Amino acid sequence: MTTKERIKEIIDNQPDDATYEEIFRELAFSGMVERCLKDAREGRVVSNEEMGKRIRLWQICFGNQT
């Protein structure tokens, strides 16, 4: 399926009263999922262990800003 076909499908599956923002959000989400799946298929992933290390480093560098 081409990108254009996928966009049409997403729009067609939205309710008739969907707002521009809701449709845009759905399109953006779908695009992010597709990019993530492509990265995973191509081996561009980070292990849970490595992600834990990165998060701990971010916490040290940026502090707990919640």
Number of C-alpha atoms within 10 A of each C-alpha: 6 7 9 9 10 14 17 12 11 15 16 11 10 13 10 8 7 11 11 9 9 13 18 14 12 16 16 12 12 15 15 12 11 12 12 14 13 12 12 12 10 9 9 10 12 10 8 9 8 11 12 12 12 12 11 13 12 12 12 10 9 9 10 8 5 3
